[in-house]
Amino acid sequence: MTHDKLIQIIAAVVMLVLLGGSGVVGTTITESTGRHKLVYADSAGENDRPEVAVGIAMGAFRGVFVNMLWIRANRLQEEGKYYEAIELAETITKLQPRFPRVWIFHAWNLSYNISVATQTPDERWQWVSAGVRLMRNEAIPKNPNDMLIHKELAWIFVHKIQGVTDDANQYYKRKIAEEWTAVLGPPPARGPEMRDSDVARETYAQWLEVVANAPESIEGAIEEEPMVAELQLALADLFGTENAQDTLRRYAVHEELHRKNLDDERLGPILGIVEEDELDRIHTLSRLMHEPAFENAWEVYIAYLRKRVLLDEYNMDPSRMVRYTRRFGPVDWRHPAAHSLYWAYTGVERGLGRAEEHNRRDYDFINTDRIVMQSIQELWRSSEVYFDFLEFVQGKRAYYLAMPNTHFIDSYSNQMEDMATRGGIATSMEKVFTSYAAGYQNLLEDAIIHFYRRGELEKAEEYRQRLITWAGRPGNDHYKDERLTWPLEELVEWEMQGRYESPSVYVNQITAALQGAFYSGLLSGDQELFRRQFNWARQYHQHFIEQQNNATLLANPDAGRMENLPKDFRVLAGGIFSNLLESLSMDEREAMYLAAPNELRLFSYLVLERELSERMNELAEQGEGRPFDDVFPAPAGIDEFRAQHEAQRAQQRNFNVNVR
């Protein structure tokens, strides 16, 4: 036997062994890729573009073909042909779903490029949310460990939706609040005990745990509460087999109507329903919701639906949401930065489990962590949300107020310490300080001016001392070192220079001044402090609105692009006053209400009457307290104010206006 013949025989044997092995291993790999949705398209759908069929037919040369499509899609985008670029991007995602950058390219065109070419806020929102859904519901399930996709999805939330660069940003914020009021219901009420950060954090975590611990299946829900089966049948008789999100939305509307003590007869106008059959169905649902026999069944069924919607429609893990709440603070999911925080930190966590020395460049921890930090900053700046869900579902602009949430101030520093402990990611606190020193320094400075303006001088001094002693503060700014020793009033005056037109500073200072006026002034019996704080807020508000009125870009005819607070100062002050009353004990509510001027009482009386009158009067009849009007006497002119308020609500314009 020749030497060449021997080599051929050995090669043939090796080939047969390898082919046999590949058959065994290939079956296992195929099962795994199918189970985890990691397969490429192997057939073209009826409505697919021709390129899909061509790419599939090219077999091993599919990658070359995709590269050609990718080059063409980029060229179309550069030429401003976004719709054509989207079609090509969709083709590429079908041919190579594990190509992260094409998903990002696709979502960016939807949320940024095409959205701004539309005419109304609602049209813009459809495109922005389409980009979000593409990343969240398609890209991440196909690339569950890709940090870049998580980072870019988080960026859409924190920049496009939470930011102020888009003329329609106020509409986006309300749409997120509406959507998540339906999905999770309103968050826990802000009682006096919620002033403690640990209590607030745990209260919110336990609220979410109801959903996280809910049954996984309808069979499990019925096993936990047998009446769920009867409830489900009753709902099917009323509305057929509607999806879970529609059921949750109906439930949220009815619950909000009940919370506001509004008559069921208002359901028709609120939902825009005039047909008798449909009106009968929603009134039957209202009676069903308050049927004592179904009380526990509703709780179990709604928790089950919320869990399924989070898992199936939003690709979000309620257990992870609970964990992040305990880690970062009382997260309100009606706020866009809650979602940027969720997706950015999920990307970081998944990257930490896979990053090694040889592949570290594939994981952009620095920029993803920056979005985590930016999200925490946004939650501190504006995540105490007050939103009139019922007004918005009627198509009206609706009251929306997002105030600073001081519970998140310390989360920033805690997160920096965590980043410093990551082996190989940030090996020393010095590196972390270098990357995030400016952000943390700005946060501490904002905390100082916030607590100072609120009248909490001890708290302001605490954060000043924290900034002075912070090891990461740049050591070459001697002027800064000197200024930190100035009296608080002078330090705050200097810090505010050139920042009065900043939207975040505007919200920070106006809300802090009014909270200080009400809490440190009215509640403490210091009328002079109240007047000083109140007048300062009024003057600053007027200055900011005048500056916005001179701007050329408007989100709508009634509000500037960066007006994150109501344009009417009376509405703003009355709203904050009413919101603050809700967070006080009953004795504190009475004291603050009686100390307030009549104008503030007018705004708060309607809220207090709606929230408290029925229960207080019932208890008074049982000899367990005083009647509502004894505790909160009606202010002068309440009847005229009530009529005016109702007329303004009826005439309220919706958001469906041209923004170009």
C-alpha positions in Angstrom: 0.0 0.0 0.0 1.4 3.3 -1.0 1.9 6.2 1.4 -0.7 8.3 -0.4 -3.2 5.5 -0.3 -2.8 5.2 3.5 -3.3 8.9 4.0 -6.5 8.7 1.9 -7.9 5.8 4.0 -7.1 7.5 7.3 -8.7 10.7 6.0 -11.8 8.8 4.9 -12.1 7.1 8.3 -11.6 10.5 10.2 -14.2 12.1 7.9 -16.8 9.3 8.6 -16.1 9.6 12.4 -16.6 13.4 12.2 -19.7 13.1 10.1 -21.2 10.6 12.6 -20.3 12.9 15.5 -21.7 15.9 13.8 -25.0 14.1 13.3 -25.2 13.3 17.0 -24.1 16.8 18.2 -26.0 18.6 15.4 -29.3 17.2 16.6 -28.7 18.5 20.1 -27.6 21.9 18.8 -30.6 22.2 16.6 -32.9 21.5 19.5 -31.2 24.0 21.6 -31.2 26.8 19.0 -34.9 26.2 18.3 -35.7 26.2 22.0 -33.9 29.5 22.5 -35.1 31.1 19.2 -31.5 31.4 17.9 -32.3 30.0 14.4 -32.1 32.0 11.1 -35.0 32.2 8.7 -35.2 29.1 6.5 -38.3 30.1 4.5 -39.8 33.3 3.2 -43.2 34.4 4.2 -46.0 35.4 1.8 -45.5 39.1 2.4 -41.7 39.1 2.7 -39.6 41.2 0.4 -37.8 39.3 -2.5 -34.5 39.8 -0.8 -35.5 37.4 2.0 -36.0 34.5 -0.5 -32.8 35.4 -2.3 -30.8 35.5 1.0 -32.2 32.1 2.1 -31.5 30.6 -1.3 -27.8 31.7 -1.2 -27.1 29.4 1.7 -23.5 29.7 2.8 -23.2 33.0 1.0 -26.0 34.6 3.0 -23.5 36.6 5.1 -22.1 38.2 1.9 -25.6 39.1 0.7 -26.5 40.5 4.1 -23.4 42.7 4.0 -24.6 44.1 0.6 -28.0 44.8 2.0 -26.5 46.5 5.1 -24.3 48.8 2.9 -27.4 49.7 0.9 -29.5 50.4 4.0 -26.9 52.7 5.4 -26.7 54.6 2.1 -30.5 55.0 2.0 -30.4 56.4 5.6 -27.7 58.9 4.6 -29.9 60.0 1.7 -32.9 60.5 4.1 -34.9 57.6 2.6 -35.9 56.2 6.0 -38.9 54.1 4.9 -36.8 52.2 2.3 -34.1 51.8 4.9 -36.6 50.3 7.3 -37.8 47.8 4.8 -34.2 46.6 4.2 -33.4 46.6 7.9 -36.5 44.3 8.5 -35.2 42.0 5.8 -31.7 41.8 7.4 -33.3 41.1 10.8 -35.1 38.1 9.3 -32.0 36.8 7.6 -29.6 37.4 10.5 -31.6 38.1 13.7 -28.4 37.8 15.8 -26.9 40.9 14.1 -27.4 43.5 16.9 -26.5 46.7 15.0 -29.2 46.2 12.4 -31.9 46.1 15.2 -30.5 49.3 16.6 -30.4 50.9 13.1 -34.0 49.8 12.6 -35.3 51.0 15.9 -33.4 54.4 15.6 -35.1 55.0 12.3 -38.5 54.3 13.8 -38.1 56.3 17.0 -36.0 59.2 15.8 -36.0 59.7 12.0 -39.5 58.8 10.9 -41.2 60.0 14.1 -40.1 63.6 13.6 -41.4 63.6 10.1 -45.0 63.1 11.3 -47.6 65.8 12.1 -49.2 65.1 15.5 -48.0 63.9 18.9 -50.0 60.7 18.6 -48.5 59.9 15.2 -45.0 60.5 16.6 -45.8 58.3 19.6 -46.8 55.5 17.3 -43.4 55.5 15.7 -41.4 56.0 18.9 -43.2 53.2 20.6 -42.7 51.0 17.5 -39.0 51.4 18.0 -39.3 50.5 21.7 -41.4 47.4 20.9 -39.0 46.3 18.2 -36.1 46.3 20.6 -37.9 45.0 23.7 -40.1 42.3 22.1 -38.0 41.1 19.1 -34.4 42.1 19.4 -33.7 41.3 23.0 -35.5 37.8 22.9 -33.3 36.9 19.9 -30.2 38.5 21.5 -30.8 38.1 25.3 -27.2 38.7 26.4 -26.3 41.5 24.0 -25.5 44.6 26.1 -25.6 47.0 23.1 -29.2 46.3 22.4 -30.1 46.8 26.1 -28.2 50.1 26.2 -29.8 51.5 23.1 -33.3 50.6 24.3 -32.6 52.3 27.6 -31.4 55.3 25.7 -34.7 55.7 23.8 -36.5 55.8 27.1 -34.1 58.2 28.9 -33.4 60.5 25.9 -36.3 60.4 23.5 -39.1 60.0 26.0 -37.8 61.4 29.2 -35.8 64.2 27.6 -37.0 67.5 26.3 -35.5 67.6 22.8 -38.6 66.4 21.1 -41.5 68.8 20.7 -44.0 66.1 21.7 -42.1 64.9 24.8 -44.9 66.0 27.2 -47.3 63.7 25.3 -44.8 60.8 25.4 -44.5 61.1 29.2 -48.3 61.0 29.6 -48.6 58.0 27.3 -46.0 56.1 29.4 -47.9 57.1 32.5 -51.3 56.0 31.0 -49.8 52.7 29.8 -48.3 51.7 33.1 -51.2 52.9 35.2 -53.2 50.2 33.3 -50.5 47.6 33.5 -49.6 47.9 37.2 -52.3 50.2 38.6 -51.4 53.4 40.5 -48.4 53.0 42.9 -48.8 53.0 46.7 -50.2 56.2 48.2 -47.7 58.7 49.6 -48.6 58.7 53.2 -46.5 60.4 56.0 -44.6 57.1 56.6 -43.2 57.3 53.0 -40.9 60.2 54.0 -38.6 57.4 55.3 -36.6 56.1 52.3 -36.3 52.5 53.7 -40.1 52.4 54.3 -40.9 53.8 50.8 -38.5 51.4 49.2 -40.0 48.4 50.9 -43.6 49.5 50.4 -43.0 49.7 46.6 -41.2 46.4 46.6 -44.1 44.7 48.4 -46.6 46.3 46.0 -44.7 44.7 43.1 -44.3 41.3 44.9 -48.0 40.8 44.7 -47.5 40.6 40.9 -44.2 38.7 41.1 -45.7 36.0 43.3 -48.9 35.7 41.3 -49.8 32.4 39.6 -48.1 31.7 36.3 -51.2 30.2 34.6 -54.9 30.6 34.7 -55.1 27.1 36.1 -52.9 28.2 39.0 -55.1 31.3 39.6 -58.2 29.1 39.8 -56.4 26.7 42.1 -55.5 29.6 44.4 -59.0 31.1 44.2 -61.8 28.9 42.6 -64.0 31.9 42.1 -61.6 33.1 39.4 -63.1 30.5 37.0 -66.6 32.0 37.5 -65.2 35.5 37.1 -63.4 34.7 33.9 -66.6 33.2 32.5 -68.5 36.3 33.4 -66.0 38.6 31.7 -66.0 36.4 28.6 -69.8 36.7 28.4 -69.4 40.5 28.6 -66.5 41.2 26.3 -65.6 37.9 24.6 -61.9 36.8 24.5 -60.3 40.2 24.7 -56.6 40.4 25.4 -55.2 40.9 28.9 -54.1 44.5 28.3 -57.6 45.5 27.4 -59.0 43.9 30.5 -56.4 45.7 32.7 -57.3 49.0 31.0 -61.0 48.5 31.7 -60.2 47.6 35.3 -57.9 50.7 35.7 -60.6 53.0 34.4 -63.3 51.6 36.7 -61.0 51.6 39.7 -60.0 55.3 39.1 -63.7 56.2 38.7 -64.4 54.5 42.0 -61.4 56.2 43.7 -62.6 59.6 42.6 -66.1 58.8 43.9 -67.6 59.4 40.5 -71.0 57.9 39.5 -71.0 55.0 37.1 -73.1 57.1 34.8 -69.9 58.9 33.9 -68.4 55.7 32.4 -70.1 56.3 29.0 -68.8 59.8 28.4 -65.4 59.0 29.8 -64.9 56.0 27.5 -66.7 57.6 24.5 -69.4 55.0 24.5 -73.0 55.8 23.3 -74.3 52.4 22.2 -76.8 51.0 24.6 -75.5 47.4 24.5 -72.0 48.5 25.2 -73.1 50.8 28.0 -75.0 47.9 29.6 -71.9 45.8 29.5 -69.6 48.3 31.2 -72.3 49.0 33.9 -72.5 45.2 34.4 -68.7 45.1 34.8 -68.9 47.9 37.4 -71.3 45.9 39.4 -69.2 42.8 39.0 -66.1 44.6 40.3 -67.9 45.5 43.5 -69.6 42.2 44.1 -68.4 40.9 47.5 -68.3 37.3 46.3 -65.7 38.2 43.7 -63.5 40.4 45.9 -60.6 38.0 46.3 -61.1 36.6 42.8 -60.5 40.0 41.4 -57.2 40.4 43.3 -55.9 37.0 42.2 -57.0 37.4 38.6 -55.7 40.9 38.1 -52.3 40.0 39.7 -52.2 37.0 37.3 -53.0 39.2 34.3 -50.4 41.7 35.3 -47.7 39.1 35.6 -48.6 37.6 32.2 -48.6 41.0 30.5 -45.2 41.9 31.9 -43.7 38.5 30.8 -45.5 38.1 27.5 -46.0 41.7 26.2 -43.2 43.6 27.8 -40.5 40.9 28.1 -40.0 42.1 31.7 -39.4 40.0 34.8 -41.5 41.2 37.8 -39.1 39.5 40.2 -36.3 41.6 38.7 -38.4 44.7 39.0 -38.8 43.9 42.8 -35.1 43.4 43.1 -34.3 46.7 41.4 -36.8 48.5 43.6 -35.0 47.3 46.7 -31.7 48.1 45.2 -32.3 51.6 43.8 -35.4 53.0 45.5 -39.2 53.4 45.2 -39.4 53.1 41.4 -42.5 54.5 39.8 -43.0 52.6 36.5 -45.1 55.4 35.1 -41.8 57.4 34.7 -39.7 56.8 31.5 -36.4 56.6 33.5 -37.7 53.6 35.4 -37.6 51.7 32.1 -34.2 53.0 31.1 -32.9 52.0 34.4 -34.4 48.5 34.1 -33.0 47.8 30.6 -29.6 49.4 31.1 -29.0 47.5 34.4 -30.3 44.3 33.0 -27.8 44.6 30.2 -25.0 45.2 32.8 -26.0 42.2 34.8 -26.2 39.9 31.9 -22.8 41.2 30.6 -21.2 40.6 34.0 -22.0 37.0 33.8 -20.4 36.6 30.4 -17.5 39.1 30.2 -14.0 37.6 30.4 -10.6 38.8 29.5 -10.8 37.6 25.9 -14.2 39.2 25.1 -14.3 42.2 27.3 -14.3 44.6 24.3 -17.6 43.1 23.3 -19.3 44.6 26.4 -19.6 48.4 26.7 -19.9 48.6 30.5 -18.8 52.2 30.7 -21.5 53.7 28.4 -24.2 51.3 29.7 -23.3 52.2 33.3 -23.6 55.9 32.3 -27.2 55.3 31.3 -27.8 53.6 34.6 -26.4 56.7 36.4 -28.3 59.1 34.1 -31.5 57.1 34.8 -31.0 57.4 38.6 -30.4 61.2 38.1 -33.7 61.5 36.2 -35.5 59.5 38.9 -34.2 61.9 41.5 -35.1 64.9 39.4 -38.7 64.0 38.5 -40.0 60.6 39.6 -42.6 61.7 42.1 -45.4 61.6 39.5 -49.0 62.9 39.8 -51.1 62.0 36.8 -54.8 62.3 36.0 -55.3 58.9 34.2 -59.0 59.4 33.8 -58.6 62.8 32.1 -56.1 61.3 29.7 -58.1 58.3 28.6 -60.8 60.8 27.5 -58.3 62.3 25.1 -57.6 65.4 27.1 -54.2 66.8 27.9 -54.6 65.8 31.6 -52.8 67.0 34.7 -49.2 65.6 34.8 -46.7 66.8 37.5 -43.3 65.1 37.9 -41.4 66.4 41.0 -38.0 65.6 42.5 -37.9 62.3 44.5 -35.2 62.7 47.1 -35.2 59.0 47.8 -32.9 58.5 44.8 -30.1 60.9 45.8 -28.2 58.3 47.7 -28.7 55.6 45.1 -26.2 57.4 42.8 -23.3 57.1 45.3 -24.3 53.5 46.2 -24.2 52.6 42.5 -20.7 54.1 42.1 -19.4 52.0 45.0 -20.8 48.9 43.3 -19.1 49.7 40.1 -15.8 50.1 41.9 -16.0 46.5 43.2 -16.5 44.9 39.8 -13.4 42.9 39.1 -11.9 43.9 35.8 -14.6 46.4 35.0 -13.6 49.2 37.4 -10.9 48.0 39.7 -10.6 51.1 41.8 -12.8 53.8 43.2 -10.4 56.4 41.6 -11.3 55.2 38.1 -15.0 55.4 38.9 -14.6 58.9 40.3 -12.8 59.9 37.1 -15.6 58.7 35.0 -18.6 59.9 37.1 -17.2 62.7 39.2 -18.9 65.5 37.3 -22.3 63.8 37.5 -22.1 63.1 41.2 -20.8 66.5 42.0 -23.7 68.1 40.0 -26.1 65.8 41.8 -24.8 66.8 45.3 -24.9 70.5 44.2 -28.5 70.1 43.1 -29.4 68.4 46.4 -27.9 71.3 48.3 -29.9 73.9 46.4 -33.1 71.7 46.6 -33.0 71.3 50.3 -32.0 74.9 50.9 -35.0 76.1 48.8 -37.3 73.7 50.6 -36.2 75.3 53.9 -34.5 72.1 55.1 -31.2 73.8 56.0 -29.8 71.0 58.1 -30.3 68.6 55.1 -28.7 71.1 52.8 -25.7 71.4 55.1 -25.4 67.6 55.3 -25.0 67.4 51.5 -22.6 70.3 51.5 -20.4 68.4 54.0 -20.7 65.3 51.9 -19.4 67.2 48.9 -16.6 68.8 50.9 -15.4 65.4 52.2 -16.0 63.4 49.1 -12.7 61.7 48.0 -13.6 61.9 44.3 -14.0 65.6 44.1 -11.5 67.2 41.7 -8.7 68.6 43.8 -7.5 71.3 41.4 -10.4 73.7 41.7 -9.3 76.0 44.6 -12.1 78.5 43.8 -14.7 75.7 44.3 -13.1 74.7 47.5 -13.4 78.2 48.8 -17.0 78.6 47.7 -18.0 75.5 49.6 -17.1 77.3 52.8 -19.4 80.3 52.1 -22.7 80.7 54.0 -25.4 78.5 52.4 -27.3 81.4 51.0 -24.3 82.8 49.2 -23.3 79.3 47.9 -26.8 78.7 46.5 -26.9 82.1 44.9 -23.6 81.3 43.1 -24.7 77.8 42.1 -27.9 79.2 40.5 -26.0 81.7 38.3 -26.7 80.9 34.6 -29.0 77.9 35.5 -32.4 79.6 35.7 -33.3 78.5 32.2 -32.5 74.9 32.8 -35.7 72.7 32.8 -34.4 70.4 35.5 -33.3 73.3 37.8 -36.6 75.0 37.1 -38.6 71.9 38.3 -36.2 71.4 41.2 -36.4 75.0 42.5 -40.1 75.7 41.9 -41.3 72.5 43.6 -38.8 72.9 46.5 -39.8 76.5 47.1 -43.5 75.6 47.1 -43.0 72.5 49.3 -41.0 74.7 51.7 -43.7 77.4 51.7 -46.4 74.8 52.6 -44.5 72.5 54.9 -42.0 74.8 56.6 -44.2 77.8 56.3 -47.9 77.0 56.7 -47.6 73.8 58.7 -45.1 75.4 61.1 -47.2 78.5 61.5 -44.6 80.8 59.8 -46.6 83.0 57.5 -43.6 85.2 56.7 -41.6 82.2 55.4 -44.7 81.0 53.5 -45.1 84.4 51.7 -41.4 84.7 50.9 -41.1 81.2 49.5 -44.4 81.4 47.6 -43.6 84.8 46.0 -40.1 83.6 45.0 -41.7 80.6 43.3 -44.3 82.8 41.5 -41.6 85.2 40.2 -39.3 82.4 39.0 -42.2 80.6 37.3 -43.2 83.8 35.5 -39.6 84.3 34.3 -39.3 80.8 33.0 -42.6 80.9 31.2 -41.7 84.2 29.5 -38.4 82.7 28.3 -40.3 79.7 26.9 -42.8 81.9 25.2 -40.0 83.4 23.2 -38.9 80.0 22.0 -39.7 79.0 18.5 -40.3 75.3 19.1 -43.5 74.4 20.9 -44.9 71.0 21.7 -48.4 72.2 21.3 -50.2 75.6 21.3 -50.5 75.7 25.1 -47.1 74.4 26.4 -43.5 75.0 25.6 -41.2 72.1 24.7 -39.3 72.4 28.1 -42.3 73.3 30.2 -42.3 70.4 32.6 -44.7 72.2 35.0 -48.2 73.7 34.4 -48.2 77.1 32.7 -50.8 78.5 35.1 -49.1 79.2 38.4 -52.4 78.8 40.3 -52.8 75.3 38.9 -49.2 74.5 39.7 -49.3 75.8 43.3 -52.7 74.3 43.9 -51.7 70.9 42.6 -48.5 70.8 44.7 -50.5 71.9 47.8 -53.1 69.2 47.2 -50.5 66.5 46.6 -48.6 67.5 49.7 -51.8 67.3 51.8 -52.2 63.6 50.7 -48.8 62.8 52.3 -49.7 64.2 55.7 -51.4 62.8 58.7 -55.0 64.0 59.3 -54.0 66.5 62.0 -51.3 67.9 59.7 -53.8 68.1 56.8 -56.2 70.1 58.9 -53.5 72.5 60.3 -52.0 73.2 56.8 -55.4 73.6 55.2 -56.7 76.1 57.8 -53.4 78.1 57.6 -53.6 78.3 53.7 -55.0 81.3 51.8 -58.4 80.9 50.2 -56.9 80.5 46.7 -55.1 77.3 47.8 -58.0 76.0 49.7 -60.2 76.2 46.6 -57.9 73.8 44.7 -57.4 71.4 47.6 -61.0 71.3 48.7 -62.2 69.5 45.6 -59.5 66.8 46.1 -60.1 66.4 49.8 -63.9 66.3 49.3 -63.5 63.6 46.7 -61.0 61.5 48.7 -62.2 61.9 52.3 -65.8 63.3 52.7 -67.7 60.1 52.3 -65.6 58.1 54.7 -65.2 60.9 57.3 -69.0 61.5 57.4 -69.6 57.8 57.8 -67.3 57.6 60.8 -68.8 60.8 62.3 -72.2 59.2 62.2 -70.7 56.3 64.2 -69.3 58.7 66.7 -65.7 58.1 65.5 -64.6 61.5 64.4 -65.8 64.8 63.0 -67.7 65.5 59.8 -65.7 66.5 56.8 -66.9 70.1 56.7 -66.0 70.6 60.3 -62.4 69.6 59.6 -62.1 71.2 56.2 -64.7 74.0 55.9 -65.6 75.0 52.4 -63.6 78.0 51.2 -65.3 81.2 50.0 -66.4 81.0 46.4 -66.2 77.2 46.1 -69.4 76.9 44.1 -68.2 79.3 41.4 -64.7 77.7 41.4 -66.3 74.2 41.0 -68.3 75.4 38.0 -65.3 77.1 36.5 -63.2 74.0 37.0 -65.7 71.7 35.3 -66.1 74.2 32.4 -62.3 74.3 31.9 -62.1 70.5 32.0 -64.9 70.2 29.4 -63.1 72.7 27.1 -59.7 71.1 27.5 -58.0 70.6 24.2 -56.5 67.3 23.4 -52.9 66.6 22.1 -54.0 65.9 18.5 -52.5 69.1 17.1 -49.9 69.8 14.5 -46.4 70.0 16.0 -44.6 71.0 12.8 
